Amino acid sequence: MPDSKNYSLLQHILFPPVVLGKLRLLQALHQKTILITGASYGIGECLAYALAAPDIHLILVARTAEKLSLIKQELKAGGCRVTIYPTDLSKPEQVDQLIEKLLQLPNGIDIVINNAGKSIRRSINDSLDRYHDFTRSMAINYFGPVKLLLALIPVLKGKQGHIINVSAINVLLAPAPLWSAYQSSKTAFDQWFRCVTPELNAAGVTTTSVYLPLVKTRMIVPTAHYDNMPAMSPEHVAHIICNCLIHKKKRYAPWWLIFGQLGSVIFGRLWASVNTHHLRRGQKQ
């Protein structure tokens, strides 16, 4: 598969290749309008290219207007209809403006892919004067998408639509030190989404949670700790999301996550003790 051709043997084992049926994808998404947040880089960008087709209307949302314009030009050259809305989802006034424009679309929206996010790895001791780390993380990872979906749920009900939330495996595992801002904000939206899922499903709206391990995007570049860790390619993730759209899967998670969840339950206290011991040693050095 082109999305995993540069994987090591370990990566191939951890992240098995995905067979994407392009024809089935085009049939499933015929004349659909698809909203993708965080569409200018990484997973969102790869997903936009994977979904581009002449009879699909892509609505791309991200902060970087210049990059969105470039993607739009390239996709339109291939015959895809593309609308871009440069928006910072952490700013409520910009989300309101986006909602106003989306609600004016004559054909509504069939699919929302909540992909935008902010990651931060920082010790709580380095965050004592950085309250904005938490407000910004909550704004982009929780409040922004909640505000957006509250406005779009009536539209999606009318269209018998589909919502895909791009989440992280961290929200299903034992809490980890240094990730208080990121993990709490991602967990907040994951819990919200799982709480509203039965009501959405009852109204005919399909929901999918995609729990991802480390993905090699620019978001992880500042964290040197990740340099030599196995990570998925964003192209691979885009194919996984496409398959979720075809088969309307309720959930995607790597095959080995169940072992991590069991370990979190069985060895949770040990995990906390090991982390405490490791951090104490680091402080003494």
C-alpha positions in Angstrom: 0.0 0.0 0.0 1.4 3.5 -0.8 0.4 4.8 2.5 2.7 2.5 4.4 5.5 1.7 2.0 8.1 3.2 4.2 7.1 1.4 7.4 9.5 -0.7 9.4 8.6 -4.3 10.2 7.4 -3.2 13.6 5.2 -0.5 12.1 3.7 -3.0 9.7 2.8 -5.2 12.7 1.4 -2.4 14.8 -0.4 -0.7 11.9 -1.6 -3.3 9.4 -2.2 -1.9 5.8 -5.6 -0.9 4.8 -7.2 -1.9 1.5 -9.2 1.1 0.2 -11.9 0.4 -2.4 -11.9 3.6 -4.3 -14.9 2.7 -6.4 -16.9 1.8 -3.3 -15.9 5.0 -1.7 -17.1 7.0 -4.7 -20.4 5.2 -4.7 -20.9 5.7 -0.9 -20.1 9.4 -1.1 -21.9 10.2 -4.4 -23.1 13.8 -4.3 -22.2 14.2 -0.6 -21.1 17.4 1.1 -18.2 16.7 3.5 -16.9 19.1 6.1 -13.3 18.5 7.3 -11.8 20.5 10.1 -8.0 20.8 10.5 -7.8 20.4 6.7 -4.7 22.3 5.9 -2.0 19.8 7.1 -1.5 16.3 8.3 -4.5 13.9 8.5 -7.0 16.5 7.3 -5.0 17.4 4.2 -4.4 13.8 3.3 -8.1 13.1 3.8 -9.1 15.9 1.5 -7.0 14.5 -1.3 -8.3 11.0 -0.6 -11.9 12.1 -0.8 -11.6 14.5 -3.8 -13.9 13.5 -6.7 -16.0 15.5 -9.2 -19.3 14.6 -7.6 -18.2 15.4 -4.0 -18.3 18.8 -2.4 -15.5 19.3 0.2 -15.7 22.0 2.8 -12.3 22.6 4.3 -11.8 24.4 7.5 -8.5 25.4 9.1 -6.6 28.4 10.4 -4.1 28.7 7.5 -5.8 30.5 4.7 -2.9 30.3 2.3 -2.5 26.6 2.6 -6.3 26.1 2.2 -6.2 28.1 -1.0 -3.4 26.0 -2.4 -5.2 22.8 -1.6 -8.4 24.2 -3.2 -6.6 25.0 -6.4 -5.1 21.6 -6.7 -8.3 19.7 -5.9 -10.4 21.9 -8.3 -7.9 21.1 -11.0 -9.0 17.5 -10.6 -12.6 18.4 -10.9 -13.6 18.4 -7.2 -15.9 21.1 -5.9 -14.1 22.7 -2.9 -15.2 25.5 -0.5 -12.7 26.8 2.1 -13.5 28.6 5.3 -10.3 29.9 7.1 -11.3 29.6 10.8 -9.7 29.4 14.2 -12.0 27.0 16.0 -10.6 28.2 19.3 -12.2 31.6 18.8 -16.0 31.5 19.5 -16.7 34.5 17.3 -15.0 32.8 14.3 -16.9 29.6 15.0 -20.2 31.7 15.0 -19.2 33.1 11.6 -18.5 29.7 10.2 -21.8 28.3 11.5 -23.7 31.1 9.9 -22.1 30.3 6.5 -22.6 26.6 6.8 -26.2 26.9 7.7 -26.7 28.9 4.4 -25.5 26.0 2.2 -28.4 25.1 -0.1 -27.7 21.4 0.1 -26.7 21.2 3.7 -24.0 18.9 5.1 -23.9 15.1 5.0 -20.7 14.3 6.8 -18.7 16.1 9.5 -15.1 14.9 10.2 -13.9 16.5 13.4 -10.1 16.4 12.9 -8.8 19.7 14.2 -6.8 19.5 17.4 -4.0 20.9 19.5 -1.4 18.8 21.2 0.9 19.9 24.0 3.4 18.0 26.2 4.5 20.0 29.2 5.2 19.4 32.9 2.7 20.9 35.3 5.7 22.6 37.0 6.4 24.4 33.7 2.7 25.3 33.3 2.1 27.2 36.6 2.1 30.5 34.8 0.7 29.1 31.6 -3.1 28.8 32.2 -3.5 29.6 28.5 -2.1 26.1 27.7 -5.3 24.7 29.2 -7.8 27.3 27.9 -6.4 27.0 24.3 -6.4 23.2 24.4 -10.0 23.1 25.7 -11.0 25.7 23.1 -9.8 23.8 20.1 -10.2 20.2 21.3 -13.6 20.6 23.1 -15.5 23.8 23.1 -15.0 24.6 19.4 -16.2 21.2 18.0 -19.0 21.1 20.5 -20.2 24.5 19.5 -20.0 23.6 15.8 -21.8 20.3 16.2 -24.6 21.7 18.3 -25.4 24.0 15.3 -25.1 21.2 12.7 -26.8 18.3 14.4 -30.3 19.4 13.1 -28.9 19.5 9.6 -27.3 16.1 10.0 -30.5 14.6 11.3 -32.4 15.8 8.3 -29.7 14.3 6.0 -29.3 11.1 8.0 -25.7 12.1 8.1 -22.4 10.9 9.6 -20.1 12.4 12.2 -16.5 11.1 12.5 -14.4 12.1 15.5 -10.7 11.8 15.2 -9.6 11.0 18.7 -6.5 9.5 20.4 -5.9 6.2 22.2 -4.7 8.2 25.2 -8.3 8.9 26.2 -8.9 5.2 26.8 -5.7 4.6 28.7 -4.3 5.4 32.1 -3.5 9.1 32.5 0.1 10.0 31.6 2.3 12.8 33.2 3.2 15.8 31.1 -0.1 15.5 29.1 -2.6 17.2 31.5 -3.7 19.9 29.0 -4.0 17.6 25.9 -5.3 14.5 27.5 -8.0 16.2 29.6 -9.3 18.2 26.6 -9.4 15.2 24.2 -11.0 13.1 26.9 -13.7 15.8 27.4 -14.8 15.7 23.8 -14.6 11.9 23.6 -16.9 11.7 26.6 -19.3 14.3 25.2 -19.4 12.5 21.8 -20.0 9.1 23.4 -22.7 10.5 25.6 -24.6 12.0 22.6 -24.0 9.0 20.3 -27.1 7.0 21.4 -29.3 10.0 20.8 -27.7 10.8 17.4 -28.0 7.1 16.3 -31.6 7.0 17.3 -32.2 10.1 15.1 -30.5 8.4 12.2 -27.1 10.0 12.4 -24.2 7.6 12.1 -21.3 8.2 14.5 -17.7 6.9 14.4 -14.9 7.3 16.9 -11.4 6.9 15.4 -8.8 6.2 18.2 -5.3 6.8 16.9 -1.9 6.1 18.2 1.0 8.4 17.3 0.7 9.9 13.8 3.6 11.4 12.0 2.4 15.0 11.5 3.9 18.4 12.2 2.0 18.4 15.5 4.5 15.9 17.0 7.6 17.6 15.6 8.3 19.8 18.7 8.3 16.7 21.0 11.8 15.2 20.6 10.6 12.2 22.7 8.7 11.0 19.6 11.6 11.0 17.1 12.3 7.3 17.3 8.9 6.0 18.2 6.7 4.1 15.7 4.1 6.3 14.2 1.4 5.9 11.6 1.5 8.0 8.4 -1.3 10.5 7.9 -2.1 8.9 4.5 -2.7 5.6 6.3 -5.1 7.3 8.7 -6.9 8.9 5.8 -7.5 5.5 4.3 -8.8 4.2 7.6 -11.3 7.1 7.8 -12.3 6.5 4.2 -13.1 2.9 5.1 -15.1 4.1 8.1 -17.2 6.2 5.7 -17.7 3.2 3.3 -18.7 0.7 6.0 -20.2 3.2 8.5 -18.1 1.7 11.3 -18.8 2.7 14.8 -15.3 2.6 16.0 -11.7 2.2 14.9 -8.8 1.4 17.2 -5.5 -0.4 16.7 -5.7 -4.1 17.4 -3.3 -3.9 20.3 -5.2 -1.2 22.2 -7.2 -3.8 24.2 -4.0 -4.9 25.9 -3.2 -1.3 26.8 -6.6 -0.9 28.3 -6.4 -4.1 30.3 -2.9 -3.0 31.5 -4.3 0.4 32.5 -6.9 -1.4 34.7 -4.7 -4.1 36.2 -1.5 -2.1 36.5 -2.8 1.4 36.9 -1.4 1.9 40.4 2.0 0.4 39.4 2.0 2.7 36.3 1.5 5.8 38.6 4.2 4.6 41.0 6.7 4.0 38.2 6.1 7.4 36.7 6.5 9.1 40.1 9.8 7.3 40.7 11.0 8.2 37.2 10.1 11.9 37.7 11.8 12.0 41.1 15.0 10.7 39.6 14.8 13.2 36.9 14.4 16.1 39.4 17.5 14.9 41.3 19.7 14.8 38.3 
